[in-house]
Amino acid sequence: MPHFLAVYTMTRSDLAKFRAMPKSEQDAVDAKGLPEWEEWNRRHAAAIVNHGGMVGKTTRITRDGSIAPATNDFCGYLIVEAESAEAAARLFADHPHISTFPGDGVDIMPFLAGPDL
């Protein structure tokens, strides 16, 4: 069965709004969202090939060898197995990243080679 990279995305403005909330409100979102995330993982355990993880700030190296901070909306990933990209996307329809946390989407991409699991 095909494997798909699922990339969690979050805009800088949505992250800034979340961080601007009082700590008690951020904690309330976490208290609601983290158990939901665990439940989502349990419901879709058979499709999850690699739990991936959440990531921090980006550093980019370019062709000319320069290394500098960079920005993108990528904030985490995991690898799932599904019949099609659409089936993989449907797994995330109620994912807390987009239903509770300030994530704006989950991008689904098929592997054309690999992954080495």
C-alpha positions as CSV (number, residue, x, y, z in Angstrom):
1,M,0.0,0.0,0.0
2,P,1.3,3.5,-0.8
3,H,2.9,5.7,1.9
4,F,2.2,9.4,2.2
5,L,4.0,12.2,4.0
6,A,1.5,14.2,6.0
7,V,2.9,17.7,6.8
8,Y,1.3,19.8,9.5
9,T,1.2,23.5,8.6
10,M,0.6,26.6,10.6
11,T,0.8,30.2,9.4
12,R,3.1,32.6,11.2
13,S,0.1,34.8,11.9
14,D,-1.9,32.0,13.5
15,L,1.0,31.0,15.6
16,A,1.5,34.6,16.7
17,K,-2.2,34.9,17.7
18,F,-1.9,31.7,19.7
19,R,1.2,32.9,21.5
20,A,-0.4,36.2,22.2
21,M,-3.3,34.5,24.1
22,P,-3.0,34.5,27.9
23,K,-1.1,31.5,29.2
24,S,-4.3,30.1,30.8
25,E,-6.0,30.1,27.4
26,Q,-3.1,28.4,25.7
27,D,-3.1,25.8,28.5
28,A,-6.8,25.2,28.0
29,V,-6.2,24.6,24.3
30,D,-3.5,22.1,25.2
31,A,-5.6,20.4,27.8
32,K,-8.3,19.8,25.2
33,G,-6.2,19.2,22.2
34,L,-3.5,16.8,23.5
35,P,-6.0,14.1,24.6
36,E,-7.8,14.5,21.2
37,W,-4.5,14.0,19.4
38,E,-3.8,10.8,21.4
39,E,-7.3,9.6,20.6
40,W,-6.8,10.4,16.9
41,N,-3.5,8.4,17.0
42,R,-5.3,5.4,18.6
43,R,-8.1,5.5,16.0
44,H,-5.7,5.6,13.1
45,A,-2.9,3.5,14.5
46,A,-3.2,0.9,11.7
47,A,-2.5,3.6,9.1
48,I,0.4,5.3,10.9
49,V,3.7,4.1,9.6
50,N,6.0,6.6,11.4
51,H,4.8,9.0,14.1
52,G,7.3,11.7,12.9
53,G,7.2,14.7,15.2
54,M,6.8,18.4,15.6
55,V,9.6,20.7,14.4
56,G,11.0,24.1,15.3
57,K,12.6,27.0,13.5
58,T,14.1,26.5,10.0
59,T,17.7,26.9,9.0
60,R,18.4,26.8,5.3
61,I,21.6,26.2,3.3
62,T,21.6,27.3,-0.3
63,R,23.6,26.5,-3.5
64,D,26.1,29.2,-2.7
65,G,26.7,27.7,0.7
66,S,25.1,30.5,2.7
67,I,23.3,29.4,5.9
68,A,20.6,31.5,7.4
69,P,17.3,31.4,9.2
70,A,14.3,30.8,6.9
71,T,10.6,30.6,7.3
72,N,7.9,28.2,6.1
73,D,4.6,26.9,7.4
74,F,5.9,23.4,8.2
75,C,5.5,22.5,11.9
76,G,5.5,18.7,12.0
77,Y,5.0,15.5,10.0
78,L,4.1,11.9,10.1
79,I,3.9,9.1,7.6
80,V,0.7,7.2,6.8
81,E,-0.3,4.3,4.6
82,A,-3.5,4.6,2.6
83,E,-5.0,3.5,-0.7
84,S,-4.7,7.0,-2.2
85,A,-3.8,10.6,-1.4
86,E,-7.5,11.3,-0.9
87,A,-7.9,8.4,1.5
88,A,-4.8,9.7,3.4
89,A,-6.3,13.2,3.5
90,R,-9.6,11.9,4.9
91,L,-7.7,10.5,7.9
92,F,-7.0,14.1,8.9
93,A,-10.6,15.5,8.5
94,D,-11.1,15.7,12.3
95,H,-7.4,16.0,13.3
96,P,-6.9,18.3,16.4
97,H,-4.1,20.1,14.5
98,I,-6.8,21.8,12.5
99,S,-9.9,21.4,14.7
100,T,-8.5,22.5,18.1
101,F,-4.9,23.8,17.7
102,P,-4.2,26.8,15.4
103,G,-2.9,24.7,12.5
104,D,-4.2,25.7,9.1
105,G,-3.8,22.4,7.3
106,V,-2.2,19.1,6.7
107,D,-0.5,18.6,3.3
108,I,-0.5,15.1,1.9
109,M,2.3,14.0,-0.5
110,P,2.9,10.6,-1.9
111,F,6.4,9.2,-1.7
112,L,7.9,8.7,-5.2
113,A,10.8,6.8,-3.7
114,G,11.3,5.4,-0.2
115,P,10.8,6.0,2.6
116,D,13.2,3.6,4.1
117,L,11.1,2.4,7.1
